[in-house]
Amino acid sequence: MAAITGPLSGDAKKVVADALQGALVDLVDLSLVAKQAHWNVIGAHFRPLHLQLDELVAIVREHADTLAERAVALGLNPDGRAATVAGSTKLAQPERAWIEDGKVVALFTDILEGVIQRLREHIAATDEPDPVTQDLLIAVAQDIEKQHWMFQAQR
């Protein structure tokens, strides 16, 4: 059986693997949490939040795919399985109920803040071992920070 290999080895490979896997878990769960809120948001601002959450899901899913494919290009195995994501997520989970629009805004402002913090840690960690991965993480952070601003502005 042939294996995929990449240019990194040793500590560099481990640092990059941890950064990519951590970001992937955040993004996969973020897409799920956003869909949960998308289906259950209620209130006067239902329509714009419903649409905004779908926009967030689309952005996050695209970035998750890019990061997972980067991992494979480096000879790493990304793990986006439900059990893996559930067992290692750091995202707050919404209630299984209707969620008022103001609570959705507050929840996603907080969730995105945490994702941004972890992305910035991954960016710093990958500076030396793999600037290509770092560049991809910077692009993710740019889009997540924009989404954070848009949720924050609705408070």
N, C-alpha and C positions, 0 to 999 in steps of 0.2 A: 504494500500500500504506500503510495507516494504521500509525502507530507509537504505542507506549505512552510517555507522558511522565509526569514526576513533578515534585514541588515543588523538588527540589534541582538545583543547577547548579554548574559550576566545580569548585573544590577540594573542596567539601562532597560533591558527587556522587562524586568519585574516592575520597575517604576511606571513604565508606559502601560503595561498590562493593567496595573492597579488603577491608573488614571482613566483609561478607556472603559474598563469594566464599571468603575464607580459612576462615571458620567452616563454610561449606557443604562444602568439601573435607574438612575434619577430620571432619565428621559422616558424610558418605557413606563415607569410608574406615573410620571407626570402626564403622559398621554392618557392613561387609564383614569386617573383622578379627574382630569379635565373633562373626559367624556362622562364620568359619573355626575359631575356638577352640571354639565351641558344638558343631560337628560332630566335633572331634578331642580334646576333653578326656577324660582317663582318670584314674582314681584313686578313693580312698575318698570323695572329695567330688564325684564326678561329677554326681550328680543335682542337688544345689542349685546348682552352678556352671552346669550345662547350662541350668537354668531362669533363673538370674540373667543369663546372657548373652542369652537371648531377651528378657528384660525390658529390658535395655540397648538392644538392637536396636530394639525398639518405640519407646522413648523418643527415641532418636536419629533414627529415620526421621521421626517426627512433627515434631520440631524442624527437621530438614533441609527438610521441605516448607514449614514456616512461613517459614523464612528465604529460601528460593527464591522464594516468593510475595511476600514483602516486596520483594525485589529487583525483581521484575516490576512491582509497584505503583509503584516509583520510576523505572520506565523503563529498568531494567538487565536484562541477559540473564544469568541464572545459568547456570553450566556444571558440570553433574554427570556429564559423560561419563567413561567409564572411562579414556580416554587422558588427559584433563585431571587427573582425580584421581590416577592413577598417576604422572603427571609432576610433580605438585606436592605430594604428601602429605608430611607430616613425621612420620607415625606409624611406630613400629617395627612390623615385620611378623613374625608368628609363623612358625615353621618349618612346612614342609609335611610334617607327621608327627603322630603322637600327641603330645599335650602333657599332661604330668602336672599334676594339679590345683594344686599349689603354684606351678608355673611360670606357670600361667594367672593366678593371683592376683597374682603379682609383675609379670607383663607388663601386666595391665590397671591395676594401681596406677600404674605408670610411664606408660603411655599416657594415662590420664585426667589425670594431673598435667600433662603437656605440653599437652593440650587445654585444660585450665583456664587455664594460663598464657597461651595464645594468646587464649582468650576474654576474659580480663581486659584484655589489650592492646586488643582490638577494642572492648570496653566503654569504655575510657578514650578511645580515638580517636573514638568516635561521640558522646561527651558533648555537644559543642557543635553539630556539623553536623546531627545527627538523633536527638533523644531518643527517638523512637518506635522506631527500629532499636535503639538502646541498650537500651531496655526489653525487647525481644525477646531480645537477647543475654544480658541479666541472667537472664531466665527459663531460657535454655539452661544458663547457668553454674550456676544453682541446682540443676537436675536432675543435671548432670554431677558437681558437687561432692558431691551425695548418693550417687551411684553410686561415686565415688572413696572416700568414707568406708566404704561397704559392702564394697568390695574390700579396702581397707586393714585393716579390722577382722579379716579372715580370715588375716592374715599371722602 
